[in-house]
Amino acid sequence: MSKKDKESLPPWRFSTSSIVEAILSLISKNPKQDRYLMNTKKSDKEIIGRKVLVDDIDYPLRKLYIAENDLAIFDVLKFTLDAIDKIFWVKVDDDNFIKKTVGIASVFKFLKSVLLKDGVSLDTMKNKFPQYLKKIKENEDFSDSEEFPSSTKGLTKAYKKMMELTGL
């Protein structure tokens, strides 16, 4: 990749698997089991699909997933990433914790708490979630790599800090 190509990339870079894992954490306790159940075939060889899944209130996007409301799930994810980008990513250095895989994991863990408390709605995603992020940003920028290392310990500490700063 040329230097010009690298410069044109967004400053945040994390693995696809970390994004998939973050999204799945909003939908399922056991994605492999869900996949197995959904791929079960009826006697006529038709795959059962999502309708075999049971809702679980601990996973805020699960009901939307079961209902095949992928557009609503997409909107939640888009609003989430847009808010993170505008509030955190454009205003911090590239080596900041919040731009790393563990940073995105901590934000999605926080998002899950927000959705469980405030519900999955346009108001939550357009207003409440960005306001929570702004409140966090006013008090913490996650730039101290000793306080927020790129590890599970850092993820947990960042999540707890987010919860503390927002009163959730």
N, CA and C of each residue as an Amber inpcrd file, in Angstrom:
protein
   504
   0.8460000  -1.1690000   0.0000000   0.0000000   0.0000000   0.0000000
   0.8930000   1.2340000   0.0000000   0.5540000   2.1640000  -0.8450000
   1.3570000   3.3780000  -0.9530000   1.1050000   4.2930000   0.2390000
   2.0040000   5.2410000   0.4230000   1.8560000   6.1920000   1.5130000
   0.5710000   7.0100000   1.3340000   0.2800000   7.3710000   0.0940000
  -0.9270000   8.1350000  -0.2010000  -2.1760000   7.3210000   0.1560000
  -2.1600000   6.0310000  -0.1740000  -3.2880000   5.1590000   0.1540000
  -3.4670000   5.0490000   1.6600000  -2.3580000   4.9160000   2.3920000
  -2.4380000   4.8140000   3.8540000  -2.9990000   6.0870000   4.4630000
  -2.5940000   7.2420000   3.9100000  -3.0740000   8.5240000   4.4330000
  -4.5630000   8.7300000   4.1680000  -5.0820000   8.0860000   3.1370000
  -6.5000000   8.2450000   2.8140000  -7.4030000   7.3690000   3.6820000
  -6.8140000   6.4330000   4.4070000  -7.5960000   5.5640000   5.2910000
  -8.0390000   6.3410000   6.5250000  -9.1490000   5.9450000   7.1310000
  -9.5460000   6.5960000   8.3800000  -8.4970000   6.3240000   9.4560000
  -8.3540000   7.2220000  10.4330000  -7.3260000   7.0610000  11.4580000
  -7.5770000   5.8870000  12.3880000  -8.8170000   5.4500000  12.5350000
  -9.1290000   4.3240000  13.3960000  -9.0520000   3.0560000  12.5720000
  -8.4220000   2.0640000  13.1180000  -8.2950000   0.7790000  12.4310000
  -8.3750000  -0.3330000  13.4560000  -9.3240000  -1.2110000  13.2670000
  -9.4220000  -2.3820000  14.1110000  -9.9180000  -3.5170000  13.2480000
  -9.7690000  -4.6990000  13.7590000 -10.0750000  -5.8810000  12.9620000
 -11.5730000  -6.0320000  12.7280000 -11.8870000  -6.6500000  11.6100000
 -13.2810000  -6.9570000  11.2980000 -13.8700000  -7.8410000  12.3910000
 -13.0780000  -8.7760000  12.8730000 -13.5870000  -9.6910000  13.9030000
 -13.9670000  -8.9440000  15.1780000 -13.2520000  -7.8750000  15.5070000
 -13.6040000  -7.1230000  16.7130000 -14.9290000  -6.3920000  16.5370000
 -15.2040000  -5.9160000  15.3310000 -16.4800000  -5.2610000  15.0570000
 -17.6070000  -6.2970000  15.0930000 -17.3750000  -7.4440000  14.4570000
 -18.3810000  -8.5080000  14.4590000 -18.6820000  -8.9350000  15.8930000
 -17.6560000  -9.1260000  16.6790000 -17.8350000  -9.5250000  18.0840000
 -18.6190000  -8.4690000  18.8590000 -18.3190000  -7.2070000  18.6080000
 -19.0260000  -6.1180000  19.2890000 -20.5070000  -6.1110000  18.9140000
 -20.7890000  -6.2990000  17.6250000 -22.1810000  -6.3340000  17.1750000
 -22.9050000  -7.5430000  17.7620000 -22.2650000  -8.6930000  17.7180000
 -22.8810000  -9.9100000  18.2590000 -23.1850000  -9.7900000  19.7430000
 -22.3650000  -9.0210000  20.4570000 -22.5970000  -8.8510000  21.8920000
 -23.9130000  -8.1340000  22.1760000 -24.4730000  -7.4780000  21.1650000
 -25.7570000  -6.7970000  21.3030000 -26.9330000  -7.6840000  20.8960000
 -26.6050000  -8.8590000  20.3050000 -27.6340000  -9.7240000  19.7370000
 -27.7440000 -11.0790000  20.4250000 -26.6120000 -11.6430000  20.8390000
 -26.6440000 -13.0340000  21.2660000 -25.6590000 -13.3670000  22.3750000
 -26.0880000 -14.2690000  23.2350000 -25.2040000 -14.8200000  24.2580000
 -24.3170000 -15.8970000  23.6510000 -24.8680000 -16.6320000  22.6870000
 -24.1580000 -17.7500000  22.0830000 -24.4120000 -17.7790000  20.5660000
 -23.6740000 -16.9700000  19.8140000 -23.9050000 -16.8840000  18.3690000
 -23.7620000 -18.2160000  17.6310000 -22.8550000 -19.0640000  18.0670000
 -22.6790000 -20.3610000  17.3910000 -23.9150000 -21.2380000  17.5680000
 -24.4670000 -21.2480000  18.7750000 -25.6890000 -22.0180000  19.0180000
 -26.8480000 -21.4510000  18.2040000 -26.9430000 -20.1160000  18.1530000
 -27.9910000 -19.4840000  17.3440000 -27.8510000 -19.8790000  15.8720000
 -26.6390000 -19.8570000  15.3700000 -26.4020000 -20.2300000  13.9680000
 -26.8340000 -21.6760000  13.7240000 -26.4960000 -22.5490000  14.6430000
 -26.8870000 -23.9540000  14.5170000 -28.4090000 -24.0830000  14.4720000
 -29.0870000 -23.4150000  15.4000000 -30.5500000 -23.4750000  15.4410000
 -31.1760000 -22.9250000  14.1620000 -30.6700000 -21.7930000  13.6970000
 -31.2300000 -21.1630000  12.5000000 -31.0210000 -22.0100000  11.2480000
 -29.9380000 -22.7600000  11.2130000 -29.6370000 -23.5750000  10.0290000
 -30.2800000 -24.9580000  10.0730000 -31.0600000 -25.2110000  11.1060000
 -31.8020000 -26.4670000  11.1800000 -32.8060000 -26.4930000  10.0370000
 -32.9490000 -27.6720000   9.4400000 -33.8710000 -27.7870000   8.3030000
 -35.1690000 -28.4490000   8.7360000 -36.2480000 -27.9820000   8.1250000
 -37.5450000 -28.6370000   8.2980000 -37.5100000 -29.9190000   7.4740000
 -38.5320000 -30.6960000   7.5910000 -38.5820000 -31.9540000   6.8430000
 -38.5470000 -31.7340000   5.3260000 -39.0040000 -30.5830000   4.8780000
 -39.0160000 -30.3130000   3.4410000 -37.7270000 -29.6300000   2.9680000
 -36.6850000 -29.6980000   3.7750000 -35.3530000 -29.1710000   3.4570000
 -35.2440000 -27.6420000   3.5530000 -36.3100000 -26.9900000   3.9780000
 -36.2810000 -25.5440000   4.1360000 -35.5800000 -25.2030000   5.4590000
 -34.6610000 -24.2400000   5.4170000 -33.9710000 -23.7980000   6.6290000
 -34.9450000 -22.9750000   7.4690000 -34.9630000 -23.2290000   8.7710000
 -35.9030000 -22.5730000   9.6750000 -35.6390000 -21.0720000   9.7660000
 -34.4000000 -20.6800000   9.9510000 -34.0640000 -19.2560000  10.0080000
 -34.2230000 -18.6510000  11.3880000 -34.2550000 -17.3360000  11.4270000
 -34.2470000 -16.5850000  12.6840000 -35.4650000 -16.8070000  13.5570000
 -36.5820000 -17.1630000  12.9630000 -37.8310000 -17.2910000  13.7440000
 -37.7370000 -18.3710000  14.8210000 -36.7360000 -19.2400000  14.7540000
 -36.5510000 -20.2760000  15.7740000 -35.9240000 -19.7050000  17.0510000
 -35.3250000 -18.5270000  16.9540000 -34.6500000 -17.9270000  18.1050000
 -35.6620000 -17.3520000  19.0950000 -35.2480000 -17.2900000  20.3540000
 -36.0840000 -16.7520000  21.4160000 -35.4720000 -15.4310000  21.8760000
 -36.3260000 -14.4410000  22.1070000 -35.8450000 -13.1440000  22.5620000
 -35.1760000 -13.2720000  23.9300000 -34.2330000 -12.4080000  24.1980000
 -33.5260000 -12.3700000  25.4780000 -33.3220000 -10.8980000  25.8200000
 -33.9350000 -10.4430000  26.8990000 -33.8920000  -9.0240000  27.2350000
 -32.4850000  -8.5130000  27.5460000 -31.5360000  -9.3990000  27.7680000
 -30.1640000  -8.9860000  28.0430000 -29.3870000  -8.6100000  26.7730000
 -30.0120000  -8.7990000  25.6050000 -29.3600000  -8.5090000  24.3250000
 -30.2780000  -7.5670000  23.5420000 -29.9870000  -6.2620000  23.6130000
 -30.9310000  -5.2480000  23.1450000 -31.3020000  -5.2900000  21.6590000
 -30.4630000  -5.8470000  20.8070000 -30.8040000  -5.8980000  19.3810000
 -31.3590000  -7.2500000  18.9460000 -31.4970000  -8.1630000  19.8750000
 -31.9450000  -9.5190000  19.5300000 -33.3580000  -9.5350000  18.9460000
 -34.2630000  -8.8090000  19.5510000 -35.6430000  -8.7890000  19.0580000
 -35.6770000  -8.2730000  17.6160000 -34.9030000  -7.2420000  17.3240000
 -34.8330000  -6.7170000  15.9550000 -34.2520000  -7.7640000  15.0060000
 -33.2570000  -8.4890000  15.4810000 -32.6220000  -9.5300000  14.6630000
 -33.6210000 -10.6470000  14.3450000 -34.3340000 -11.1020000  15.3560000
 -35.3210000 -12.1700000  15.1600000 -36.4070000 -11.7210000  14.1840000
 -36.8080000 -10.4670000  14.2930000 -37.8530000  -9.9180000  13.4210000
 -37.3160000  -9.5860000  12.0190000 -36.0380000  -9.8510000  11.8010000
 -35.3700000  -9.5700000  10.5190000 -35.4060000  -8.0830000  10.1820000
 -35.3590000  -7.2510000  11.2140000 -35.3400000  -5.8080000  11.0230000
 -33.8850000  -5.3370000  10.9510000 -33.2160000  -5.7810000   9.9080000
 -31.7990000  -5.4770000   9.7370000 -31.5490000  -3.9840000   9.5220000
 -32.5130000  -3.2890000   8.9390000 -32.3570000  -1.8530000   8.7290000
 -32.2670000  -1.1220000  10.0700000 -33.0820000  -1.5140000  11.0330000
 -33.0230000  -0.8900000  12.3600000 -31.6760000  -1.1840000  13.0290000
 -31.1940000  -2.4070000  12.8830000 -29.8800000  -2.7630000  13.4400000
 -28.7960000  -1.9240000  12.7640000 -28.8790000  -1.8130000  11.4500000
 -27.9280000  -0.9830000  10.7050000 -27.9490000   0.4550000  11.2250000
 -29.1540000   0.9980000  11.4330000 -29.2710000   2.3770000  11.9220000
 -28.6240000   2.5420000  13.2920000 -28.8470000   1.5910000  14.1890000
 -28.2150000   1.6580000  15.5170000 -26.6960000   1.6860000  15.3630000
 -26.1700000   0.8090000  14.5300000 -24.7210000   0.7460000  14.3370000
 -24.1900000   2.0100000  13.6750000 -24.9130000   2.5250000  12.6930000
 -24.4830000   3.7440000  12.0100000 -24.4740000   4.9280000  12.9730000
 -25.5620000   5.0880000  13.7290000 -25.6100000   6.1850000  14.7040000
 -24.4920000   6.0380000  15.7320000 -24.2220000   4.8050000  16.1440000
 -23.1610000   4.5550000  17.1200000 -21.8060000   4.9800000  16.5710000
 -21.4630000   4.4760000  15.4010000 -20.1490000   4.7780000  14.8190000
 -20.0180000   6.2540000  14.4570000 -21.0970000   6.8580000  13.9790000
 -21.0620000   8.2970000  13.6800000 -20.8020000   9.1080000  14.9470000
 -21.4920000   8.7550000  16.0320000 -21.3090000   9.4890000  17.2940000
 -19.8920000   9.3090000  17.8290000 -19.3870000   8.0870000  17.7920000
 -18.0210000   7.8360000  18.2680000 -17.0290000   8.6330000  17.4270000
 -17.2360000   8.6290000  16.1210000 -16.3370000   9.3480000  15.2250000
 -16.3420000  10.8440000  15.5290000 -17.5120000  11.4460000  15.6050000
 -17.6220000  12.8940000  15.8100000 -17.1560000  13.3330000  17.1860000
 -17.4190000  12.5110000  18.1900000 -17.1250000  12.9250000  19.5620000
 -15.7240000  12.5220000  20.0060000 -15.2680000  11.3490000  19.5780000
 -13.9620000  10.8720000  20.0320000 -12.9160000  10.7970000  18.9340000
 -13.1660000  10.0120000  17.8990000 -12.1140000   9.6570000  16.9630000
 -11.4830000  10.8480000  16.2500000 -12.2740000  11.8410000  15.8380000
 -11.6870000  12.9660000  15.1020000 -10.8900000  13.8990000  16.0080000
 -11.0280000  13.7350000  17.3100000 -10.3970000  14.6740000  18.2350000
  -9.2770000  14.0760000  19.0830000  -8.8710000  12.8490000  18.7760000
  -7.8010000  12.2300000  19.5550000  -6.7140000  11.6850000  18.6330000
  -5.5390000  11.4660000  19.2010000  -4.4170000  10.9260000  18.4320000
  -4.7070000   9.5030000  17.9820000  -4.0100000   9.0990000  16.9320000
  -4.2170000   7.7690000  16.3670000  -3.8770000   6.6360000  17.3240000
  -3.0020000   6.8860000  18.2980000  -2.6190000   5.8200000  19.2270000
  -3.4760000   5.8210000  20.4950000  -4.5400000   6.6010000  20.5100000
  -5.4240000   6.6830000  21.6560000  -6.1590000   5.3550000  21.8720000
  -6.3550000   5.0070000  23.1170000  -7.0500000   3.7780000  23.5060000
  -8.3870000   3.6290000  22.7810000  -9.1340000   4.6970000  22.6560000
 -10.4920000   4.6440000  22.1100000 -10.4980000   4.2910000  20.6220000
  -9.3520000   4.4220000  19.9470000  -9.2510000   4.0620000  18.5300000
  -8.7400000   2.6390000  18.3260000  -8.4850000   1.9530000  19.4060000
  -7.9680000   0.5880000  19.3180000  -9.0960000  -0.4260000  19.4770000
  -8.7960000  -1.6660000  19.1730000  -9.7790000  -2.7420000  19.2650000
 -10.4260000  -2.7930000  20.6460000  -9.6390000  -2.6690000  21.7010000
 -10.2050000  -2.7060000  23.0560000 -11.0480000  -1.4680000  23.3340000
 -10.7040000  -0.3690000  22.7050000 -11.4890000   0.8530000  22.8640000
 -12.8750000   0.7030000  22.2700000 -12.9340000   0.1710000  21.0590000
 -14.2370000  -0.0230000  20.4210000 -15.0490000  -1.0540000  21.2070000
 -14.3830000  -2.0650000  21.7400000 -15.0770000  -3.0660000  22.5530000
 -15.6810000  -2.4200000  23.7980000 -14.9390000  -1.5070000  24.4240000
 -15.4580000  -0.8500000  25.6280000 -16.6370000   0.0590000  25.2890000
 -16.5820000   0.7330000  24.1450000 -17.6880000   1.6010000  23.7400000
 -18.9360000   0.7650000  23.4430000 -18.7720000  -0.3840000  22.7770000
 -19.9260000  -1.2330000  22.4900000 -20.4900000  -1.8610000  23.7650000
 -19.6280000  -2.1500000  24.7130000 -20.1110000  -2.6530000  26.0040000
 -20.9270000  -1.5560000  26.6980000 -20.4370000  -0.3280000  26.6020000
 -21.1680000   0.8170000  27.1530000 -22.4860000   1.0140000  26.3940000
 -22.4460000   0.9120000  25.0720000 -23.6560000   1.0360000  24.2580000
 -24.7110000   0.0320000  24.7060000 -24.2840000  -1.1830000  24.9650000
 -25.2280000  -2.2120000  25.4180000 -25.9190000  -1.7620000  26.7020000
 -25.1700000  -1.2090000  27.6310000 -25.7510000  -0.7180000  28.8910000
 -26.7440000   0.4090000  28.6300000 -26.3930000   1.2980000  27.7040000
 -27.2870000   2.4090000  27.3580000 -28.5870000   1.8710000  26.7620000
 -28.4770000   0.9390000  25.8270000 -29.6650000   0.3920000  25.1710000
 -30.5400000  -0.3770000  26.1540000 -29.9230000  -1.0710000  27.0920000
 -30.7030000  -1.7930000  28.0990000 -31.4230000  -0.8260000  29.0340000
 -30.7860000   0.2980000  29.3320000 -31.3970000   1.2810000  30.2330000
 -32.4300000   2.1450000  29.5090000 -32.0550000   2.7090000  28.3690000
 -32.8910000   3.7010000  27.6920000 -33.7260000   3.1450000  26.5500000
 -33.4770000   1.9010000  26.1700000 -34.2370000   1.2870000  25.0850000
 -33.6220000   1.5610000  23.7210000 -34.0080000   0.7420000  22.7710000
 -33.5420000   0.8910000  21.3940000 -34.5430000   1.7920000  20.6870000
 -34.1450000   3.0370000  20.4620000 -35.0330000   3.9930000  19.8090000
 -34.2050000   5.0510000  19.0810000 -34.8610000   5.7810000  18.2000000
 -34.1770000   6.8850000  17.5210000 -33.7280000   7.9300000  18.5310000
 -34.5600000   8.1970000  19.5320000 -34.1920000   9.1750000  20.5550000
 -32.9240000   8.7560000  21.2880000 -32.8470000   7.4900000  21.6440000
 -31.6430000   6.9960000  22.3270000 -30.4220000   7.1760000  21.4410000
 -30.5490000   6.7860000  20.1800000 -29.3850000   6.7830000  19.2970000
 -29.0100000   8.1830000  18.7980000 -29.9870000   9.0330000  18.5710000
 -29.7030000  10.3800000  18.0580000 -29.3830000  11.3780000  19.1610000
 -29.9300000  11.1600000  20.3370000 -29.7950000  12.1540000  21.4050000
 -29.0740000  11.6380000  22.6460000 -29.6250000  10.6220000  23.2790000
 -29.0820000  10.1740000  24.5590000 -27.6700000   9.6150000  24.4450000
 -27.4440000   8.6860000  23.5080000 -26.1190000   8.0800000  23.3870000
 -25.0460000   9.1350000  23.0860000 -25.2610000  10.0310000  22.0920000
 -24.2430000  11.0700000  21.8660000 -24.0340000  11.9650000  23.0930000
 -25.1090000  12.2660000  23.8280000 -24.9610000  13.0920000  25.0290000
 -24.1160000  12.3830000  26.0870000 -24.3350000  11.0950000  26.2430000
 -23.4970000  10.3200000  27.1650000 -22.0300000  10.3960000  26.7340000
 -21.7780000  10.2030000  25.4430000 -20.3920000  10.2460000  24.9490000
 -19.7730000  11.6230000  25.1830000 -20.5440000  12.6750000  24.9640000
 -20.0250000  14.0320000  25.1960000 -19.6690000  14.2270000  26.6710000
 -20.5210000  13.7290000  27.5390000 -20.2590000  13.8300000  28.9780000
 -18.9710000  13.0830000  29.3390000 -18.7890000  11.9210000  28.7430000
 -17.5620000  11.1520000  28.9720000 -16.3620000  11.9350000  28.4620000
 -16.4590000  12.4450000  27.2380000 -15.3450000  13.1570000  26.5920000
 -14.9390000  14.4030000  27.3870000 -15.9220000  15.0760000  28.0020000
 -15.6170000  16.2650000  28.8090000 -14.6940000  15.9370000  29.9820000
 -14.7670000  14.7050000  30.4670000 -14.0250000  14.3260000  31.6650000
 -12.8910000  13.3350000  31.4330000 -12.9160000  12.6680000  30.2850000
 -11.8980000  11.6430000  30.0280000 -11.6610000  11.5200000  28.5200000
 -10.3820000  11.5490000  28.1390000 -10.0800000  11.3920000  26.7050000
  -9.3750000  10.0630000  26.4010000  -9.1270000   9.2640000  27.4210000
  -8.5290000   7.9330000  27.2830000  -7.1390000   7.9720000  26.6390000
  -6.4140000   9.0510000  26.8700000  -5.0850000   9.1860000  26.2710000
  -3.9660000   8.6020000  27.1300000  -4.2380000   8.3140000  28.3930000
  -3.2270000   7.7790000  29.2890000  -3.1120000   6.2610000  29.0860000
  -2.0730000   5.8520000  28.3590000  -1.9230000   4.4300000  28.0260000
  -1.5600000   3.5700000  29.2410000  -1.0810000   4.1830000  30.3070000
  -0.8200000   3.4140000  31.5220000  -2.1280000   3.1460000  32.2670000
  -3.0180000   4.1260000  32.2620000  -4.3080000   3.9410000  32.9280000
  -5.2360000   3.0660000  32.0880000  -5.1470000   3.1990000  30.7580000
  -6.0050000   2.4420000  29.8470000  -5.1370000   1.6610000  28.8480000
  -4.5200000   0.5780000  29.3210000  -3.6850000  -0.2220000  28.4220000
  -4.5420000  -0.9940000  27.4140000  -3.9240000  -1.4010000  26.3290000
  -4.6180000  -2.1840000  25.2950000  -4.7330000  -3.6270000  25.7520000
  -5.6140000  -3.8420000  26.7020000  -5.7940000  -5.1650000  27.2820000
  -7.2040000  -5.2710000  27.8450000  -7.5490000  -6.4540000  28.3000000
  -8.8470000  -6.6540000  28.9390000  -8.9760000  -5.7610000  30.1660000
  -7.8640000  -5.5870000  30.8720000  -7.8620000  -4.7100000  32.0470000
  -8.2190000  -3.2750000  31.6360000  -7.6360000  -2.8170000  30.5370000
  -7.9350000  -1.4770000  30.0350000  -9.3770000  -1.3480000  29.5830000
  -9.8830000  -2.3800000  28.9150000 -11.2790000  -2.3970000  28.4640000
 -12.2140000  -2.2600000  29.6560000 -11.9900000  -3.0760000  30.6730000
 -12.8360000  -3.0630000  31.8640000 -12.7670000  -1.7120000  32.5650000
 -11.5680000  -1.1640000  32.6730000 -11.4020000   0.1240000  33.3520000
 -12.0870000   1.2420000  32.5700000 -11.9680000   1.2160000  31.2470000
 -12.6110000   2.2370000  30.4140000 -14.1310000   2.1400000  30.5250000
 -14.6590000   0.9250000  30.4700000 -16.1030000   0.7200000  30.5890000
 -16.6070000   1.2420000  31.9380000 -15.9180000   0.8860000  33.0060000
 -16.3240000   1.3420000  34.3430000 -16.2710000   2.8700000  34.4350000
 -15.2620000   3.4610000  33.8090000 -15.1270000   4.9210000  33.8040000
 -16.2990000   5.5590000  33.0550000 -16.6690000   4.9670000  31.9180000
 -17.8140000   5.4700000  31.1490000 -19.0950000   5.4090000  31.9810000
 -19.2900000   4.2940000  32.6420000 -20.4820000   4.1170000  33.4770000
 -20.4930000   5.1250000  34.6300000 -19.3470000   5.3140000  35.2480000
 -19.2240000   6.2500000  36.3750000 -19.5060000   7.6770000  35.9220000
 -18.8990000   8.0960000  34.8180000 -19.0440000   9.4750000  34.3570000
 -20.4510000   9.8190000  33.8880000 -21.1960000   8.8210000  33.4770000
 -22.5610000   9.0640000  32.9950000 -23.6240000   8.7350000  34.0390000
 -23.1960000   8.1510000  35.1520000 -24.1470000   7.7990000  36.1940000
 -25.0300000   6.6060000  35.8700000 -24.6020000   5.8010000  34.9260000
 -25.3950000   4.6110000  34.5650000 -25.0940000   3.4510000  35.4990000
